[in-house]
Amino acid sequence: MTDPIARPGKIIAIHLSYASRADQRGRRPAAPSYFFKPSSSVGVSGGTVERPAGTELLAFEGEIALVIGTPARRVALADAWAHVAGVTASNDLGLYDLRANDKGSNVRSKGGDGYTPLGPHLIDARTVDPTALRVRAWVNGELRQDDTTAGLIFPLAQLVADLSQHFTLEPGDVILTGTPAGSSVIVPGDVVEIEVDAPDAPGSPSSGRLVTTVTQGDVPFDETIGSLPSVDDLQRTEAWGSAEAAGLVADPSTGSRPQDGESSRNKVAEPVETSSALSPALRAKLIEAPTAGLSAQLRKRGHHSCFIDGVTANISGSKIVGTAKTLRFVPFREDLFASHGGGYNAQKRAFDAVEEGEVIVIEARGDSTTGTLGDILALRARTRGAAGVVTDGGVRDFEQVAGIGLPVFSQGAHPSVLGRRHVPWEVDVTIACGGATVQSGDIVVGDGDGVIVIPPALAEEIADAAIAQEHEDAWIATQVEAGHPVDGLFPLNAEWRARYEAEIATKAQDESGTNA
């Protein structure tokens, strides 16, 4: 193995090539199609890639990269692989915020500096079978992609032969051969690793792991000299890999509409009915599971930003479980309050439209120096069956709202009216509340420990795991109360776990016999 070249003459990438990815996208091409990436996009293992300021949808794509060894022009399919010198790993990074603006060219969305890391080593193409290569990708140590060239729609040699029909492939040129299912969004701080290997070849040759760390850029794009980033729910779905992974609650291709005060380029999905995201059985589980236990299970699965910070309950001992209906306030400005603050504004529409079992979640930018609802709106929400309200702002008529019986988590009481700090702006959009991102349809759970946000696709799994852990913790507590030391007991070591599982099995058997 030798180190890959630093600056290829051409980088050619294929759009869709793996069956798993094509099935995920819902379209399977009849023939390969391509785009170019600039040579300045090449990066090396151990490097960084910047997510530009003002963007959200930077995605990784683990790929097999082919490095051309000898010129190829109009080569036959049977001869094509002989023109490949080496195979290595690549991360075909893309910024979906610029994808629509590129109109299919991928010039900006795929051409950024560092958007094509390669390496760290070349595998000699002569030593491997191109139909038996494997590509894997990890994000923060978690395996996200794992596929082989047996899953390709178009064999690697076909890509070489096809491209050579149109132009000469020169030594050092790189062909990025597509990514399998599993590509998704990455955020600043994430570490992505890509490896290509030939596990069945003698010596199991490998590219080694190509390591890239995501950083946050601080220089915004200049709207006076070019188009700005923009996203809609179609781009979010394709960047994350699915609507469920993106946390969306409706099909973005059919359910989006412009909201108050936003352009048609920033559309959001209509919320679905509450029942589809939160069944009575799931609601019962989430009521049983403590927020602390639910948050622990989210953290185990890599969700560390699920907390709505700084809010407490107006009614001691209350718990809320429901799907989010979002309401966004923007900072007060005289002309905007004149156009959006009066009449049947976004705040009133939200409280008039909240459905049974929903939680109104309000983005007030953490400003506790004014109220974001009062007794009249609280009464309206309770009458419509709302599960509660969460706001990172203040509450007017605090005691009266508590007396109505509507659970409200907020930063506390404040006598000021809304217009002191806020303009009610839009409903059912993605918001930031207490440092957490919340989308309409997300599942919101709150109790004495605080409020968390759960992506709907994870809710059942999270609830079951939290309840199981709660039962385990209760059993541990009985052992501690009986005088056992916590060492080896909390958490359970192998010996204690065996005792716990045996007792649970015996109890289940006894209950089964009783029920029979």
N, C-alpha and C positions, 0 to 999 in steps of 0.2 A: 504494500500500500504506500502511496505517496500523498503528499498534501495536495488538495485541489487548487486549481488556478484561482487567482485573486480577482481577475477582471476579464470575463469572457467577452468575445466580440459581439455575440448575440445571445439573448436569453429568450427562448420561445416557450410559452406555457399553454397547456391544453385546458379547455374549459371544464368538460366533464369526461371522465374516463373510467371511473369505478362504478360498478353496478350498484353498490351500496349507496353511494352519493347520489347517483341518478334517481334511484328509487326514493331517496329522501327528498329530492327536489321535485319529484313527480313528473319528470321528463327524461326520456332516454334518447340521446342523439343517434341518428342513423350513420353519421360519419364524424370524425374528429374535427373540432374547430379550435382556433388558437388566438393568442394575443402575444404581443412583445412586452418585455420588461427591460428597462434601461440597465446597462451594466453598472451604473452608479448605485443601483439598489442592492448590490452584493454585500453581504455581511459575513462575519466569521464567528465561529463558536466562541462563546464567552462574551459576546458583544451585547449591545442593547438595541432596542427599537423604541422609538418615541411614538406615543399616542398624541397626536397634535391637540393643542388647546381647542376646546369647543367641540370635540368629537366624542363618540361613545362606543362605536362599533368596530374596533380593531379585532380581527379574527386571525387565528393561526390555521395553517394547513400543512400537515406533515406530508411530504412527497418524496418520491424517488427522483433524483436528478441524474440525467445522462450527460456525460462529457464526451464530445466528439473527438476522435483521435486522428482520423484521416478524412480528407475532403469527400463529401458525398453529394453527388448530383445525378438525379434520375437513377437511383440504385434500385435493384429488384428487392422484393420483400425477403427473399432467401439470403441475400447478401447484406442486408441492412445492419445486422448486429455487429458484423465485422468492422464497421466504421465507428463503433463506440469504444472509447479507450477505458472509461471508468464509470463507476456508479457511486453515488454518494447521497447523503441526506440533504434535504432542503426544507425550509419553512417558507411557503409561498404566502406571506402575510398580505392582508388586504384590509382596506379601510372602507367599510360599507357606507359611511357617511358621504363619500364622494362618488359612489358607484353610479347613482342615477345621473349625476352631472357628466360622467364620462360617456354615457350613452353606448356602453358596450366596449369601448376601447381599453378601459382599465388603466389609462395612462397615469392618472393621479391616484386612483384607488389602490393600485398595485405597484406604483413606481417610486414610492418614497424611499429615502435613504435608509438602508438597512432592511428593506422589505424582502430581500432574498438571501438570507443566511445560507451558506453552503458548508458541508464538511462534517466533522473535522478531517476525515481521511477518505481517500479514494479506494474503492474496491476494483481490482483488475477485472474488466468485463469478460476477459477470456476465461476466467476461472469460475464463472457462475452461469447458471441457467436463467435467462431472463424471464422465464415463466414461473420461477420458484423463488422470487425475492419477497421480502417482507418489509413493511414500513410500520413503525409504531411511534406514537406521540404521547408524551406525558405533560401535564400541567400541574406544577407544584407537587410533583411526585405521583400524581394520580394518572393511571393509564386512560387516555381518552380515545386513541385510535389504534387499531390493530387489524391489518388486512394484508393480503398477499397479492401478487400479480396474477394469481389464478382468478381473482375477482375483477380483472380489467375487462371492459367492453372492447377496447382496442389494444392488442398486444404492443409491447414496447417497440419491437422491430417495425411494426406498421407505422408508428409515429415517425421514425427516422425515414422510412421509405416515402411516406406521404409528403413530408416537408421537403425532401430532396426533389420532388417533382416541381417545386415552385421556385426554389433558390438553392444556392450551394451552401451546404452545412460545412463550416470550416473548423479546423482543429481548435479546440478550446471553447467552441459554442456549447451552450447548455440547454438541454430540453427538460422542462419540468413536466412530469408525466401525470399530474392530477392527484387529487386527494380523495381518500375514502370517506365514508360517513364518520362523524365524530368531531369534525371541525366546529369550533365555536368561538365565542367572544372571550378575549382576555383583557385584563385591566392592569394599570400600573402596579408593579410589585410582583406580578405573576412571572414565573420562570417556566419556559417551554423547552422541552427536550425532544428531539427527533432522532431516531436511529433507523438505518436501513441495514439489513443483513441477509445472508443466505444460509438459513439454519441447516439445510440439508447438504450443503456443499462441503467438501473436505476442509477441515479447519474452521468451519462456520464463519467465513469472513464477514466483517462488520465495518460500517462507516465510523463507529463510535458515536457517542451522543453529541448532537449539535445543540448547544445550549444558548438560549436567548432570553434576556430579562427585559420586561416592559417598563418603560419610564414614562412620566407625564411631561408633555411639552407645555411651555408657558407663553408661546408666541402665537397669537390668533391669526387666522387668515384675513387678508385685507379685502374687504368687499368692494373697494374702489378699483381693484385691478383684476378681479376674477370672481367666479361664483363661490358661494359659501357652502360649507357642509350642510346637508339636510338629510333627515331620515324619516321614514314612515314605517308602519308596522310590517309591510312586505320586506323591507330591508332588515328590520329587526328579526323577523322570522328566518330569513335566509342566513343572516350572520350567526344567529344562535343555533341554527340547525332545525328548529321547529317552533311553532307557536307556543307550545307548552314550555319549552326551555327558555323562551323569551319572556315568559310570564304574562303572555297576552291572554285575553279572555274571549276573543272573537277571531274569526278568520279575517286577517287583514286584507285579503284580496276582495272581500265582499262587504265587510262591516265597518269601513272607516268613513269618517266625515269630518269636515273642518269644525273646530270649536270656536267659541267666542274669542275674538281678538287674535286669532292665529291664521296664517295663510294656508292655502290648500296643500302646500308642499309638506306641511307638518301635520298630517292627519293622524287620528287615533282611532282605535277600534271601539265600536259600541260594546258596552258591557253585556254579558250574557245573563240569563236569569240566575238568581242566587242559587237555586236548587241544583244546577249543574255543577257548581263548584263546591258546594257544601251540603251534603245530604244530611238528613236527621241523624243517621248513625254516626257519621263523621263528626257532626256537631257535638253529639253526646260524648264522644271520645275526647274531643278538645276541651270540653267543659271539665271532664275528669282529670285530664293531664295538667299539671302545674306549668305555668309559663317558664319557670326556671328549667324544668325538665325538657320542655319543647325547645328552648333556646340551646340547651346542651346538645340535643340531637341535631339541630341545624348546624352548630359549630363543627360537629363530627363530620358533616358532609360538606364542609368548606364554606358555609354561609356565616360570615362573621359580622355582617352589617344589617342584621335583622332587627335591631333595637330602635324603638322610638324613644329617644332619651329626653329626660327632663320633665316627664309628665307623671302626675299622680291622680288617683281616683277621687272624685267628689263624694262618693258614698263608700265608706269603709267596708271592706269585705266583698265589694262587688266584683264580678267577673264579666267580661264581654267576650263573645265569640261571634264573628260574622264576617261577611265579605265586604271589602272596602268599596265605598262610593266616595270618590275624591273631589275635593273643592280647593281651588287655588286662589290665594290673594296675592296681589302684587303691591309693592310699596306705594303709599299715598302720593298722588299727583293731582293737582287741582282740576286740570282739564279732563283727565281720565276718570276721576271720580264723578265729574259732572255728566260724562257720557255713559259710565258703567255702574255708578254707585247707587243711583236712585231707581225707582220703578221696580219692575220684576227682574231684579238682578240675579247674578249667578248664585249668590248665597241663598236667596229665597227659593230659586229653582231647585237647588240641591235638597233643601229640607222638604219641599213639596213633592219631590220625585223619589225620595228614599223609599226602598221597599222593605218589607218585613225581613228581619234577619240581617240587614245591612248595617255597617258601621260607617258613619260619615267621618272621613279623615280629612283634616284641614291643614293645608300648608300656610302657616302664618309667619314663616321665616324665623321662628324662635322668639318672636317679639311678644313679651308678656305685658306690655304697657297699654293694652287696649283689649276690649272684649271681642271675641269672634263669634259668639252666639249669646242669646239671653233666654229669658223664660218663655217667650212666645214661640221662638223657633224650637226650643227644647220640647215644648208641649206638642208642637206639630210633629216632630220626629217620633215622640213616644206614641202619639195617636196612630201614626202610620206603621208602627211595629218595629221601628229601628232598634238594633241591638245596643246602640250607644253612639257616642261621639268621641273622637280623639283629635285634639288640636294642640299644636305646639305654641299656641298663644294663650290669651287669658279668656275668662268667662265673666260676663255681666250677670247680675241677679243670681249670684252663685248659690246662695241658700235656697232661693226659690226653685232653681233648676234641680238641686238635690232633692227638694221636697216633691217635685214632680215624679221622681223615681227613675229618671233617665240616667244611666251611668255615663259620666263624662270624665275623660282623662285629659288634664290640661296642666298648664303652668300655674294655675291658681286664679284667684279672683282679681278683677279690675273693673272699676266703675265706668270707664270710658266707652263711648260708642265706637263702632267699627271705623268710621271715617277719620279718626285721629291718626291712624297709621296705615290703613289698608284700603285697597280697591278690590272688591269682589270681581274676579276675572273670568274663570272658566271652571267647568265641571267635567268629571270623567276623563281626566288627563293624568299622565304620570306626574307625580309630585314628589317633593322632599318634605318630610315631616319629622322633626326631631332627629335629623341626621340620617333617616332611613328613606330609601326610595320606595314609593307605594304606587301601585297601579290599581285601577278599578278592577275588582274581582280578586285581588289578593286576599288572603285570609288573615284576619287580624284577631289576636288573642291578648287579653289584658287581665291582670289581677294585681294583688298587692305588691308583687315584685316588679311590675311595669308592663309595657306593651311591646309585643313583637309582631313582625310581619312574616308570613309563611307563603312561599310560592305555591299556588294551588296544586301543581303536579307532585309536590313532595308531601302534602298535608297528611294523607293517609299513612304513609310510611313513618313520618315523624311522630304522629299521634300514637301509633302502635308501639313504636320503640320507646317513647317517653313513658307510656303506661307500664310497659314491661320493666323499665328501669325503676319506676316508682315502686312497683311491687318488690323488686329486688332490694331497693333501699329500705323499704319497710321491714323486710326480713332481717337485713343487716342491723337495723335499729333494735330489733328484739334481742339479737345476740349481744350487742353492746350493752343493752340494759341488763342482760343476764350476767354481765361481768367480764365478757371476753374483750381482750385488747383489740384496737382497730388495726394493728399491724397484720397484714395478710387478709384481713376481713373487709377492709374498705380502702381500695376495691378488693373484690374477691380474688384470692389466689386460686391455684388449681384445686387444692384440698377443700377449701371452703366452697368453691363453686360446685364441686361434686356433691357436697352435702346439701347445698341449696337445691340443686336440680333433682336430687333424689327425693327430697321432701316435697318439692312441687309435683313430681311424678306420682308420688304416693297420694297426695291430696287429690290430684286429678282422677286417679283410679278410684278412690273412695267416692268422689262425687259422681263418677260414671255409674258405679254400682248402686248408689242411692237413687239416681234418676231412673235406672232401669227398673 
